[in-house]
Amino acid sequence: MAHAPEKPVQYVCENCQITHAGTPIHESGGEHTFEPPDSCGGCDESSFIKLTNWIHHHK
């Protein structure tokens, strides 16, 4: 079976809407999960929504 490259999960800052790549967390079997950053690089807030859920998010 050929290796399929993993696609990072992206997160949107709820405050300023800057998009961040998730931080990879190594799992068993060589797979990864992704977590949002601790804080936004643009505004220092710490509330993020997955990019795939952003269209459904209401503040």
C-alpha positions as CSV (number, residue, x, y, z in Angstrom):
1,M,0.0,0.0,0.0
2,A,1.4,3.4,-0.9
3,H,1.8,6.1,1.7
4,A,-0.8,8.8,1.6
5,P,0.4,12.1,2.8
6,E,-1.4,13.5,5.9
7,K,-3.2,16.8,5.5
8,P,-2.9,19.0,8.6
9,V,-6.1,20.2,10.3
10,Q,-6.5,24.0,10.0
11,Y,-8.0,26.2,12.8
12,V,-9.5,29.7,12.6
13,C,-9.1,32.2,15.5
14,E,-12.5,33.2,16.7
15,N,-11.3,36.7,17.4
16,C,-9.4,37.8,14.3
17,Q,-10.1,35.0,11.9
18,I,-6.4,34.2,11.1
19,T,-6.0,30.6,10.0
20,H,-3.4,28.4,11.7
21,A,-2.1,24.9,10.9
22,G,-2.7,22.5,13.7
23,T,0.1,21.3,15.9
24,P,0.9,17.6,15.0
25,I,0.7,15.1,17.8
26,H,2.4,11.7,17.0
27,E,0.1,8.7,17.6
28,S,0.9,5.0,17.4
29,G,1.3,3.5,14.0
30,G,2.9,6.7,12.6
31,E,-0.3,8.6,12.3
32,H,-0.9,12.1,13.7
33,T,-3.7,14.1,15.2
34,F,-3.7,17.8,15.2
35,E,-4.4,20.4,18.0
36,P,-5.0,24.1,17.7
37,P,-2.2,26.3,18.8
38,D,-2.1,27.6,22.4
39,S,-2.7,31.2,21.3
40,C,-3.1,33.1,18.0
41,G,0.0,34.6,16.5
42,G,-2.0,37.6,15.4
43,C,-4.0,38.6,18.5
44,D,-2.9,36.3,21.4
45,E,-6.5,34.9,21.9
46,S,-6.9,31.2,22.5
47,S,-10.2,30.2,21.1
48,F,-10.2,28.3,17.8
49,I,-12.7,26.6,15.5
50,K,-11.7,23.9,13.0
51,L,-11.7,25.3,9.5
52,T,-14.2,22.6,8.4
53,N,-16.6,23.8,11.0
54,W,-16.1,27.5,10.4
55,I,-19.0,27.9,8.0
56,H,-21.4,26.6,10.7
57,H,-19.9,28.6,13.5
58,H,-21.9,31.5,15.0
59,K,-20.6,33.8,17.7
